[in-house]
Amino acid sequence: MTDDPRVLLIEKIKAQIWPLMEGHGPEIQSAIIADMLATLLAGHAPPIREQALVSIMVLTKQLIPINEVLLFHGRGHPYKSWPEETTSDGEKL
């Protein structure tokens, strides 16, 4: 655990938002997150939006292993044997 006030604030806000999304399918959850991200990026000056998006994606990728441990209680994702997923341009997900 941490006593970093930023992490504690993030966890507090996430705990308020997540119950609103639970129980909805991934298509609804994805649309909510995409809309919130678009709103966040729209607030940035147009010349820095792309870099802001890149920074968010880097952070997101760094958080996936941590959240996988939390979500699956340290057992790992149950579909580890699935083929690796890629984006339409061939980038690994």
KOLPAVEX-954785 format. One record per atom (N, C-alpha, C, O): residue number from 1; residue in three letters; atom name; y, z, x. Coordinates in steps of 0.02 Angstrom, whole numbers, always signed. Each point is the difference from the previous one (the first is absolute). Example, Ala and Ser with C-alpha at 12.3 -4.5 7.8 and 13.67 -1.06 7.14 Angstrom:
BEGIN
@num = 1	residu = Ala	atome = N	north = -284	up = +390	east = +660
@num = 1	residu = Ala	atome = CA	north = +59	up = +0	east = -45
@num = 1	residu = Ala	atome = C	north = +60	up = +0	east = +45
@num = 1	residu = Ala	atome = O	north = -1	up = +33	east = +52
@num = 2	residu = Ser	atome = N	north = +54	up = -69	east = -70
@num = 2	residu = Ser	atome = CA	north = +59	up = +3	east = +42
@num = 2	residu = Ser	atome = C	north = +55	up = +37	east = -39
@num = 2	residu = Ser	atome = O	north = +55	up = +8	east = +25
***
This chain:
BEGIN
@num = 1	residu = Met	atome = N	north = -59	up = +0	east = +42
@num = 1	residu = Met	atome = CA	north = +59	up = +0	east = -42
@num = 1	residu = Met	atome = C	north = +62	up = +0	east = +44
@num = 1	residu = Met	atome = O	north = -5	up = +13	east = +60
@num = 2	residu = Thr	atome = N	north = +61	up = -27	east = -89
@num = 2	residu = Thr	atome = CA	north = +63	up = -3	east = +38
@num = 2	residu = Thr	atome = C	north = +54	up = +40	east = -35
@num = 2	residu = Thr	atome = O	north = -3	up = +13	east = -60
@num = 3	residu = Asp	atome = N	north = +52	up = +6	east = +98
@num = 3	residu = Asp	atome = CA	north = +57	up = +33	east = -30
@num = 3	residu = Asp	atome = C	north = +62	up = -44	east = +6
@num = 3	residu = Asp	atome = O	north = +56	up = +23	east = -10
@num = 4	residu = Asp	atome = N	north = -66	up = -87	east = +26
@num = 4	residu = Asp	atome = CA	north = +55	up = -48	east = +4
@num = 4	residu = Asp	atome = C	north = +29	up = -8	east = -71
@num = 4	residu = Asp	atome = O	north = -36	up = -19	east = -46
@num = 5	residu = Pro	atome = N	north = +100	up = +34	east = +37
@num = 5	residu = Pro	atome = CA	north = +29	up = -2	east = -67
@num = 5	residu = Pro	atome = C	north = -2	up = -69	east = -32
@num = 5	residu = Pro	atome = O	north = -3	up = -6	east = -61
@num = 6	residu = Arg	atome = N	north = +4	up = -47	east = +102
@num = 6	residu = Arg	atome = CA	north = -4	up = -68	east = -28
@num = 6	residu = Arg	atome = C	north = -69	up = -13	east = -30
@num = 6	residu = Arg	atome = O	north = -5	up = -27	east = -54
@num = 7	residu = Val	atome = N	north = -46	up = +48	east = +90
@num = 7	residu = Val	atome = CA	north = -69	up = -10	east = -25
@num = 7	residu = Val	atome = C	north = -10	up = +42	east = -63
@num = 7	residu = Val	atome = O	north = -31	up = -24	east = -48
@num = 8	residu = Leu	atome = N	north = +56	up = +84	east = +48
@num = 8	residu = Leu	atome = CA	north = -7	up = +43	east = -60
@num = 8	residu = Leu	atome = C	north = +37	up = -30	east = -59
@num = 8	residu = Leu	atome = O	north = -26	up = +3	east = -56
@num = 9	residu = Leu	atome = N	north = +85	up = -32	east = +67
@num = 9	residu = Leu	atome = CA	north = +37	up = -33	east = -55
@num = 9	residu = Leu	atome = C	north = -38	up = -61	east = -26
@num = 9	residu = Leu	atome = O	north = -5	up = -11	east = -60
@num = 10	residu = Ile	atome = N	north = -22	up = -29	east = +107
@num = 10	residu = Ile	atome = CA	north = -39	up = -59	east = -20
@num = 10	residu = Ile	atome = C	north = -59	up = +21	east = -44
@num = 10	residu = Ile	atome = O	north = -12	up = -30	east = -52
@num = 11	residu = Glu	atome = N	north = -24	up = +81	east = +74
@num = 11	residu = Glu	atome = CA	north = -58	up = +23	east = -38
@num = 11	residu = Glu	atome = C	north = +20	up = +27	east = -69
@num = 11	residu = Glu	atome = O	north = -35	up = -11	east = -49
@num = 12	residu = Lys	atome = N	north = +91	up = +45	east = +46
@num = 12	residu = Lys	atome = CA	north = +24	up = +27	east = -64
@num = 12	residu = Lys	atome = C	north = +17	up = -57	east = -49
@num = 12	residu = Lys	atome = O	north = -19	up = +2	east = -59
@num = 13	residu = Ile	atome = N	north = +55	up = -52	east = +83
@num = 13	residu = Ile	atome = CA	north = +18	up = -56	east = -43
@num = 13	residu = Ile	atome = C	north = -61	up = -40	east = -20
@num = 13	residu = Ile	atome = O	north = -7	up = -20	east = -58
@num = 14	residu = Lys	atome = N	north = -38	up = +8	east = +106
@num = 14	residu = Lys	atome = CA	north = -62	up = -37	east = -15
@num = 14	residu = Lys	atome = C	north = -41	up = +36	east = -53
@num = 14	residu = Lys	atome = O	north = -30	up = -33	east = -43
@num = 15	residu = Ala	atome = N	north = +28	up = +99	east = +46
@num = 15	residu = Ala	atome = CA	north = -37	up = +39	east = -50
@num = 15	residu = Ala	atome = C	north = +30	up = -7	east = -69
@num = 15	residu = Ala	atome = O	north = -35	up = +9	east = -50
@num = 16	residu = Gln	atome = N	north = +99	up = -24	east = +45
@num = 16	residu = Gln	atome = CA	north = +32	up = -11	east = -65
@num = 16	residu = Gln	atome = C	north = -12	up = -70	east = -27
@num = 16	residu = Gln	atome = O	north = -7	up = -10	east = -60
@num = 17	residu = Ile	atome = N	north = +5	up = -39	east = +105
@num = 17	residu = Ile	atome = CA	north = -8	up = -71	east = -20
@num = 17	residu = Ile	atome = C	north = -72	up = -17	east = -15
@num = 17	residu = Ile	atome = O	north = -15	up = -34	east = -49
@num = 18	residu = Trp	atome = N	north = -31	up = +56	east = +92
@num = 18	residu = Trp	atome = CA	north = -70	up = -22	east = -4
@num = 18	residu = Trp	atome = C	north = -32	up = +15	east = -68
@num = 18	residu = Trp	atome = O	north = -37	up = -43	east = -24
@num = 19	residu = Pro	atome = N	north = +48	up = +100	east = -8
@num = 19	residu = Pro	atome = CA	north = -31	up = +11	east = -66
@num = 19	residu = Pro	atome = C	north = +21	up = -52	east = -52
@num = 19	residu = Pro	atome = O	north = -38	up = -13	east = -47
@num = 20	residu = Leu	atome = N	north = +97	up = -16	east = +54
@num = 20	residu = Leu	atome = CA	north = +22	up = -52	east = -46
@num = 20	residu = Leu	atome = C	north = -40	up = -65	east = +9
@num = 20	residu = Leu	atome = O	north = -6	up = -39	east = -47
@num = 21	residu = Met	atome = N	north = -20	up = +28	east = +107
@num = 21	residu = Met	atome = CA	north = -36	up = -61	east = +15
@num = 21	residu = Met	atome = C	north = -75	up = +7	east = -9
@num = 21	residu = Met	atome = O	north = -35	up = -50	east = -11
@num = 22	residu = Glu	atome = N	north = +10	up = +111	east = +17
@num = 22	residu = Glu	atome = CA	north = -72	up = +11	east = -6
@num = 22	residu = Glu	atome = C	north = -26	up = -25	east = -67
@num = 22	residu = Glu	atome = O	north = +33	up = +6	east = -52
@num = 23	residu = Gly	atome = N	north = -92	up = -35	east = +54
@num = 23	residu = Gly	atome = CA	north = -32	up = -24	east = -61
@num = 23	residu = Gly	atome = C	north = +18	up = -71	east = -18
@num = 23	residu = Gly	atome = O	north = -30	up = -30	east = -44
@num = 24	residu = His	atome = N	north = +80	up = +2	east = +79
@num = 24	residu = His	atome = CA	north = +18	up = -70	east = -12
@num = 24	residu = His	atome = C	north = -35	up = -42	east = +52
@num = 24	residu = His	atome = O	north = -12	up = +22	east = +57
@num = 25	residu = Gly	atome = N	north = -6	up = -83	east = -75
@num = 25	residu = Gly	atome = CA	north = -35	up = -44	east = +45
@num = 25	residu = Gly	atome = C	north = +41	up = -20	east = +60
@num = 25	residu = Gly	atome = O	north = +61	up = +9	east = +0
@num = 26	residu = Pro	atome = N	north = -94	up = -37	east = +50
@num = 26	residu = Pro	atome = CA	north = +36	up = -20	east = +61
@num = 26	residu = Pro	atome = C	north = +54	up = -52	east = -13
@num = 26	residu = Pro	atome = O	north = +50	up = -2	east = +36
@num = 27	residu = Glu	atome = N	north = -58	up = -40	east = -86
@num = 27	residu = Glu	atome = CA	north = +51	up = -51	east = -14
@num = 27	residu = Glu	atome = C	north = +65	up = +33	east = -25
@num = 27	residu = Glu	atome = O	north = +54	up = -23	east = +16
@num = 28	residu = Ile	atome = N	north = -60	up = +77	east = -54
@num = 28	residu = Ile	atome = CA	north = +59	up = +36	east = -23
@num = 28	residu = Ile	atome = C	north = +30	up = +40	east = +57
@num = 28	residu = Ile	atome = O	north = +61	up = -1	east = +11
@num = 29	residu = Gln	atome = N	north = -102	up = +37	east = +26
@num = 29	residu = Gln	atome = CA	north = +24	up = +40	east = +56
@num = 29	residu = Gln	atome = C	north = +34	up = -45	east = +52
@num = 29	residu = Gln	atome = O	north = +53	up = +17	east = +27
@num = 30	residu = Ser	atome = N	north = -83	up = -75	east = -13
@num = 30	residu = Ser	atome = CA	north = +29	up = -47	east = +48
@num = 30	residu = Ser	atome = C	north = +68	up = -26	east = -23
@num = 30	residu = Ser	atome = O	north = +46	up = -5	east = +40
@num = 31	residu = Ala	atome = N	north = -42	up = -10	east = -104
@num = 31	residu = Ala	atome = CA	north = +64	up = -26	east = -27
@num = 31	residu = Ala	atome = C	north = +54	up = +54	east = +4
@num = 31	residu = Ala	atome = O	north = +58	up = -16	east = +15
@num = 32	residu = Ile	atome = N	north = -75	up = +78	east = -28
@num = 32	residu = Ile	atome = CA	north = +48	up = +55	east = +4
@num = 32	residu = Ile	atome = C	north = +25	up = +7	east = +72
@num = 32	residu = Ile	atome = O	north = +60	up = +4	east = +13
@num = 33	residu = Ile	atome = N	north = -107	up = -2	east = +34
@num = 33	residu = Ile	atome = CA	north = +18	up = +8	east = +70
@num = 33	residu = Ile	atome = C	north = +41	up = -60	east = +24
@num = 33	residu = Ile	atome = O	north = +49	up = +9	east = +36
@num = 34	residu = Ala	atome = N	north = -70	up = -70	east = -55
@num = 34	residu = Ala	atome = CA	north = +37	up = -60	east = +21
@num = 34	residu = Ala	atome = C	north = +71	up = +1	east = -28
@num = 34	residu = Ala	atome = O	north = +48	up = -18	east = +35
@num = 35	residu = Asp	atome = N	north = -40	up = +38	east = -97
@num = 35	residu = Asp	atome = CA	north = +67	up = +3	east = -30
@num = 35	residu = Asp	atome = C	north = +44	up = +52	east = +35
@num = 35	residu = Asp	atome = O	north = +59	up = -12	east = +13
@num = 36	residu = Met	atome = N	north = -89	up = +70	east = +1
@num = 36	residu = Met	atome = CA	north = +38	up = +52	east = +35
@num = 36	residu = Met	atome = C	north = +19	up = -23	east = +71
@num = 36	residu = Met	atome = O	north = +55	up = +14	east = +23
@num = 37	residu = Leu	atome = N	north = -101	up = -49	east = +11
@num = 37	residu = Leu	atome = CA	north = +14	up = -25	east = +67
@num = 37	residu = Leu	atome = C	north = +55	up = -53	east = -3
@num = 37	residu = Leu	atome = O	north = +45	up = -1	east = +42
@num = 38	residu = Ala	atome = N	north = -48	up = -43	east = -91
@num = 38	residu = Ala	atome = CA	north = +52	up = -52	east = -8
@num = 38	residu = Ala	atome = C	north = +68	up = +32	east = -11
@num = 38	residu = Ala	atome = O	north = +51	up = -23	east = +27
@num = 39	residu = Thr	atome = N	north = -49	up = +75	east = -67
@num = 39	residu = Thr	atome = CA	north = +63	up = +36	east = -12
@num = 39	residu = Thr	atome = C	north = +26	up = +31	east = +64
@num = 39	residu = Thr	atome = O	north = +59	up = -5	east = +15
@num = 40	residu = Leu	atome = N	north = -104	up = +36	east = +24
@num = 40	residu = Leu	atome = CA	north = +19	up = +29	east = +64
@num = 40	residu = Leu	atome = C	north = +29	up = -53	east = +46
@num = 40	residu = Leu	atome = O	north = +53	up = +10	east = +31
@num = 41	residu = Leu	atome = N	north = -88	up = -67	east = -25
@num = 41	residu = Leu	atome = CA	north = +22	up = -53	east = +45
@num = 41	residu = Leu	atome = C	north = +64	up = -33	east = -24
@num = 41	residu = Leu	atome = O	north = +41	up = -21	east = +41
@num = 42	residu = Ala	atome = N	north = -31	up = +15	east = -106
@num = 42	residu = Ala	atome = CA	north = +61	up = -29	east = -27
@num = 42	residu = Ala	atome = C	north = +61	up = +41	east = +20
@num = 42	residu = Ala	atome = O	north = +55	up = -27	east = +4
@num = 43	residu = Gly	atome = N	north = -64	up = +91	east = +9
@num = 43	residu = Gly	atome = CA	north = +55	up = +43	east = +22
@num = 43	residu = Gly	atome = C	north = +19	up = -10	east = +72
@num = 43	residu = Gly	atome = O	north = +53	up = +22	east = +22
@num = 44	residu = His	atome = N	north = -96	up = -56	east = +16
@num = 44	residu = His	atome = CA	north = +16	up = -15	east = +70
@num = 44	residu = His	atome = C	north = +41	up = -65	east = +3
@num = 44	residu = His	atome = O	north = -7	up = -43	east = -43
@num = 45	residu = Ala	atome = N	north = +49	up = +36	east = +94
@num = 45	residu = Ala	atome = CA	north = +37	up = -62	east = +10
@num = 45	residu = Ala	atome = C	north = -50	up = -57	east = +11
@num = 45	residu = Ala	atome = O	north = -49	up = +10	east = +36
@num = 46	residu = Pro	atome = N	north = +60	up = -68	east = -66
@num = 46	residu = Pro	atome = CA	north = -47	up = -55	east = +7
@num = 46	residu = Pro	atome = C	north = -24	up = -15	east = +71
@num = 46	residu = Pro	atome = O	north = -58	up = -15	east = +10
@num = 47	residu = Pro	atome = N	north = +102	up = +18	east = +41
@num = 47	residu = Pro	atome = CA	north = -24	up = -16	east = +68
@num = 47	residu = Pro	atome = C	north = -52	up = +49	east = +27
@num = 47	residu = Pro	atome = O	north = -36	up = -17	east = +47
@num = 48	residu = Ile	atome = N	north = +30	up = +78	east = -75
@num = 48	residu = Ile	atome = CA	north = -48	up = +48	east = +28
@num = 48	residu = Ile	atome = C	north = -59	up = +12	east = -46
@num = 48	residu = Ile	atome = O	north = -43	up = +42	east = +15
@num = 49	residu = Arg	atome = N	north = +40	up = -76	east = -71
@num = 49	residu = Arg	atome = CA	north = -55	up = +11	east = -48
@num = 49	residu = Arg	atome = C	north = -68	up = -15	east = +30
@num = 49	residu = Arg	atome = O	north = -48	up = +38	east = -10
@num = 50	residu = Glu	atome = N	north = +42	up = -92	east = +47
@num = 50	residu = Glu	atome = CA	north = -65	up = -19	east = +28
@num = 50	residu = Glu	atome = C	north = -23	up = +52	east = +50
@num = 50	residu = Glu	atome = O	north = -59	up = +19	east = -1
@num = 51	residu = Gln	atome = N	north = +104	up = +5	east = +44
@num = 51	residu = Gln	atome = CA	north = -20	up = +52	east = +48
@num = 51	residu = Gln	atome = C	north = -18	up = +65	east = -36
@num = 51	residu = Gln	atome = O	north = -46	up = +35	east = +21
@num = 52	residu = Ala	atome = N	north = +82	up = -19	east = -74
@num = 52	residu = Ala	atome = CA	north = -16	up = +60	east = -39
@num = 52	residu = Ala	atome = C	north = -70	up = -6	east = -30
@num = 52	residu = Ala	atome = O	north = -38	up = +49	east = +1
@num = 53	residu = Leu	atome = N	north = +21	up = -107	east = -27
@num = 53	residu = Leu	atome = CA	north = -66	up = -12	east = -29
@num = 53	residu = Leu	atome = C	north = -54	up = +6	east = +53
@num = 53	residu = Leu	atome = O	north = -52	up = +30	east = -11
@num = 54	residu = Val	atome = N	north = +65	up = -59	east = +69
@num = 54	residu = Val	atome = CA	north = -48	up = +5	east = +56
@num = 54	residu = Val	atome = C	north = -11	up = +73	east = +18
@num = 54	residu = Val	atome = O	north = -57	up = +21	east = +10
@num = 55	residu = Ser	atome = N	north = +111	up = +17	east = -4
@num = 55	residu = Ser	atome = CA	north = -6	up = +71	east = +17
@num = 55	residu = Ser	atome = C	north = -41	up = +39	east = -51
@num = 55	residu = Ser	atome = O	north = -40	up = +43	east = +17
@num = 56	residu = Ile	atome = N	north = +51	up = -59	east = -81
@num = 56	residu = Ile	atome = CA	north = -37	up = +34	east = -54
@num = 56	residu = Ile	atome = C	north = -75	up = -19	east = +4
@num = 56	residu = Ile	atome = O	north = -43	up = +43	east = -11
@num = 57	residu = Met	atome = N	north = +28	up = -106	east = +26
@num = 57	residu = Met	atome = CA	north = -70	up = -21	east = +4
@num = 57	residu = Met	atome = C	north = -34	up = +32	east = +61
@num = 57	residu = Met	atome = O	north = -59	up = +19	east = -4
@num = 58	residu = Val	atome = N	north = +95	up = -12	east = +60
@num = 58	residu = Val	atome = CA	north = -29	up = +34	east = +59
@num = 58	residu = Val	atome = C	north = -17	up = +72	east = -18
@num = 58	residu = Val	atome = O	north = -55	up = +23	east = +14
@num = 59	residu = Leu	atome = N	north = +102	up = +12	east = -46
@num = 59	residu = Leu	atome = CA	north = -12	up = +69	east = -20
@num = 59	residu = Leu	atome = C	north = -59	up = +4	east = -49
@num = 59	residu = Leu	atome = O	north = -42	up = +44	east = +5
@num = 60	residu = Thr	atome = N	north = +40	up = -90	east = -53
@num = 60	residu = Thr	atome = CA	north = -53	up = -1	east = -49
@num = 60	residu = Thr	atome = C	north = -69	up = -7	east = +34
@num = 60	residu = Thr	atome = O	north = -47	up = +36	east = -16
@num = 61	residu = Lys	atome = N	north = +42	up = -83	east = +62
@num = 61	residu = Lys	atome = CA	north = -63	up = -11	east = +36
@num = 61	residu = Lys	atome = C	north = -20	up = +62	east = +40
@num = 61	residu = Lys	atome = O	north = -59	up = +15	east = +6
@num = 62	residu = Gln	atome = N	north = +108	up = +20	east = +22
@num = 62	residu = Gln	atome = CA	north = -14	up = +62	east = +38
@num = 62	residu = Gln	atome = C	north = -26	up = +55	east = -46
@num = 62	residu = Gln	atome = O	north = -39	up = +42	east = +21
@num = 63	residu = Leu	atome = N	north = +62	up = -42	east = -84
@num = 63	residu = Leu	atome = CA	north = -19	up = +53	east = -47
@num = 63	residu = Leu	atome = C	north = -68	up = -12	east = -34
@num = 63	residu = Leu	atome = O	north = -29	up = +47	east = -28
@num = 64	residu = Ile	atome = N	north = +4	up = -108	east = +30
@num = 64	residu = Ile	atome = CA	north = -63	up = -15	east = -34
@num = 64	residu = Ile	atome = C	north = -58	up = +43	east = +24
@num = 64	residu = Ile	atome = O	north = -35	up = +29	east = -41
@num = 65	residu = Pro	atome = N	north = +23	up = -23	east = +107
@num = 65	residu = Pro	atome = CA	north = -57	up = +42	east = +22
@num = 65	residu = Pro	atome = C	north = +7	up = +72	east = -21
@num = 65	residu = Pro	atome = O	north = -49	up = +32	east = -19
@num = 66	residu = Ile	atome = N	north = +109	up = -5	east = +22
@num = 66	residu = Ile	atome = CA	north = +12	up = +69	east = -21
@num = 66	residu = Ile	atome = C	north = -16	up = +9	east = -74
@num = 66	residu = Ile	atome = O	north = -34	up = +47	east = -19
@num = 67	residu = Asn	atome = N	north = +59	up = -93	east = -21
@num = 67	residu = Asn	atome = CA	north = -11	up = +5	east = -72
@num = 67	residu = Asn	atome = C	north = -72	up = -14	east = -19
@num = 67	residu = Asn	atome = O	north = -25	up = +27	east = -50
@num = 68	residu = Glu	atome = N	north = -10	up = -69	east = +89
@num = 68	residu = Glu	atome = CA	north = -71	up = -12	east = -13
@num = 68	residu = Glu	atome = C	north = -40	up = +64	east = +9
@num = 68	residu = Glu	atome = O	north = -44	up = +16	east = -39
@num = 69	residu = Val	atome = N	north = +60	up = +21	east = +92
@num = 69	residu = Val	atome = CA	north = -33	up = +64	east = +12
@num = 69	residu = Val	atome = C	north = +12	up = +48	east = -58
@num = 69	residu = Val	atome = O	north = -46	up = +32	east = -25
@num = 70	residu = Leu	atome = N	north = +109	up = -28	east = +3
@num = 70	residu = Leu	atome = CA	north = +17	up = +45	east = -55
@num = 70	residu = Leu	atome = C	north = -32	up = -23	east = -66
@num = 70	residu = Leu	atome = O	north = -27	up = +42	east = -37
@num = 71	residu = Leu	atome = N	north = +28	up = -107	east = +24
@num = 71	residu = Leu	atome = CA	north = -26	up = -26	east = -63
@num = 71	residu = Leu	atome = C	north = -76	up = +7	east = -5
@num = 71	residu = Leu	atome = O	north = -27	up = +16	east = -53
@num = 72	residu = Phe	atome = N	north = -7	up = -27	east = +109
@num = 72	residu = Phe	atome = CA	north = -73	up = +2	east = -1
@num = 72	residu = Phe	atome = C	north = -29	up = +61	east = +35
@num = 72	residu = Phe	atome = O	north = -58	up = +1	east = +20
@num = 73	residu = His	atome = N	north = +100	up = +50	east = -12
@num = 73	residu = His	atome = CA	north = -21	up = +65	east = +27
@num = 73	residu = His	atome = C	north = -36	up = -6	east = +67
@num = 73	residu = His	atome = O	north = -50	up = +33	east = +12
@num = 74	residu = Gly	atome = N	north = +76	up = -77	east = +31
@num = 74	residu = Gly	atome = CA	north = -26	up = -7	east = +68
@num = 74	residu = Gly	atome = C	north = -64	up = -40	east = +5
@num = 74	residu = Gly	atome = O	north = -27	up = -9	east = +55
@num = 75	residu = Arg	atome = N	north = +1	up = -17	east = -111
@num = 75	residu = Arg	atome = CA	north = -63	up = -38	east = +1
@num = 75	residu = Arg	atome = C	north = +11	up = -73	east = +17
@num = 75	residu = Arg	atome = O	north = -49	up = -37	east = +11
@num = 76	residu = Gly	atome = N	north = +110	up = +14	east = -11
@num = 76	residu = Gly	atome = CA	north = +14	up = -70	east = +12
@num = 76	residu = Gly	atome = C	north = -4	up = -39	east = -65
@num = 76	residu = Gly	atome = O	north = -29	up = +23	east = -50
@num = 77	residu = His	atome = N	north = +58	up = -82	east = +50
@num = 77	residu = His	atome = CA	north = -1	up = -42	east = -59
@num = 77	residu = His	atome = C	north = -71	up = -21	east = -16
@num = 77	residu = His	atome = O	north = -38	up = -19	east = +45
@num = 78	residu = Pro	atome = N	north = +18	up = +21	east = -108
@num = 78	residu = Pro	atome = CA	north = -69	up = -16	east = -18
@num = 78	residu = Pro	atome = C	north = -18	up = -74	east = +10
@num = 78	residu = Pro	atome = O	north = -59	up = -17	east = -3
@num = 79	residu = Tyr	atome = N	north = +107	up = -26	east = +14
@num = 79	residu = Tyr	atome = CA	north = -14	up = -72	east = +6
@num = 79	residu = Tyr	atome = C	north = +14	up = -25	east = +70
@num = 79	residu = Tyr	atome = O	north = +23	up = -56	east = +8
@num = 80	residu = Lys	atome = N	north = -37	up = +96	east = +42
@num = 80	residu = Lys	atome = CA	north = +12	up = -19	east = +69
@num = 80	residu = Lys	atome = C	north = -41	up = -63	east = +20
@num = 80	residu = Lys	atome = O	north = +18	up = -34	east = +47
@num = 81	residu = Ser	atome = N	north = -71	up = +20	east = -82
@num = 81	residu = Ser	atome = CA	north = -41	up = -57	east = +18
@num = 81	residu = Ser	atome = C	north = +26	up = -65	east = -31
@num = 81	residu = Ser	atome = O	north = -28	up = -54	east = +14
@num = 82	residu = Trp	atome = N	north = +81	up = +57	east = -54
@num = 82	residu = Trp	atome = CA	north = +28	up = -61	east = -29
@num = 82	residu = Trp	atome = C	north = +31	up = -43	east = +55
@num = 82	residu = Trp	atome = O	north = +22	up = +27	east = +51
@num = 83	residu = Pro	atome = N	north = -19	up = -92	east = -62
@num = 83	residu = Pro	atome = CA	north = +34	up = -43	east = +50
@num = 83	residu = Pro	atome = C	north = +73	up = +22	east = +7
@num = 83	residu = Pro	atome = O	north = +31	up = +24	east = -48
@num = 84	residu = Glu	atome = N	north = -4	up = -34	east = +107
@num = 84	residu = Glu	atome = CA	north = +69	up = +19	east = +12
@num = 84	residu = Glu	atome = C	north = +46	up = -43	east = -44
@num = 84	residu = Glu	atome = O	north = -8	up = -60	east = -5
@num = 85	residu = Glu	atome = N	north = +57	up = +93	east = -26
@num = 85	residu = Glu	atome = CA	north = +47	up = -35	east = -43
@num = 85	residu = Glu	atome = C	north = +58	up = -27	east = +42
@num = 85	residu = Glu	atome = O	north = +22	up = +32	east = +48
@num = 86	residu = Thr	atome = N	north = +2	up = -91	east = -68
@num = 86	residu = Thr	atome = CA	north = +58	up = -30	east = +34
@num = 86	residu = Thr	atome = C	north = +50	up = -24	east = -52
@num = 86	residu = Thr	atome = O	north = -17	up = -11	east = -58
@num = 87	residu = Thr	atome = N	north = +78	up = +2	east = +81
@num = 87	residu = Thr	atome = CA	north = +52	up = -28	east = -44
@num = 87	residu = Thr	atome = C	north = -9	up = -77	east = -1
@num = 87	residu = Thr	atome = O	north = -42	up = -27	east = +35
@num = 88	residu = Ser	atome = N	north = +83	up = -6	east = -76
@num = 88	residu = Ser	atome = CA	north = -6	up = -73	east = -6
@num = 88	residu = Ser	atome = C	north = +15	up = -36	east = +65
@num = 88	residu = Ser	atome = O	north = -24	up = -56	east = +11
@num = 89	residu = Asp	atome = N	north = +62	up = +88	east = +34
@num = 89	residu = Asp	atome = CA	north = +14	up = -31	east = +65
@num = 89	residu = Asp	atome = C	north = -49	up = +23	east = +55
@num = 89	residu = Asp	atome = O	north = +12	up = -13	east = +59
@num = 90	residu = Gly	atome = N	north = -65	up = +47	east = -79
@num = 90	residu = Gly	atome = CA	north = -52	up = +21	east = +47
@num = 90	residu = Gly	atome = C	north = +11	up = +66	east = +34
@num = 90	residu = Gly	atome = O	north = -41	up = +22	east = +40
@num = 91	residu = Glu	atome = N	north = +98	up = +12	east = -56
@num = 91	residu = Glu	atome = CA	north = +12	up = +66	east = +31
@num = 91	residu = Glu	atome = C	north = -48	up = +51	east = -30
@num = 91	residu = Glu	atome = O	north = -12	up = +0	east = -60
@num = 92	residu = Lys	atome = N	north = -14	up = +43	east = +104
@num = 92	residu = Lys	atome = CA	north = -46	up = +52	east = -24
@num = 92	residu = Lys	atome = C	north = +38	up = +51	east = -41
@num = 92	residu = Lys	atome = O	north = +57	up = +18	east = +15
@num = 93	residu = Leu	atome = N	north = -90	up = +6	east = -69
@num = 93	residu = Leu	atome = CA	north = +30	up = +52	east = -41
@num = 93	residu = Leu	atome = C	north = -19	up = +68	east = +26
@num = 93	residu = Leu	atome = O	north = +20	up = +51	east = -29
***
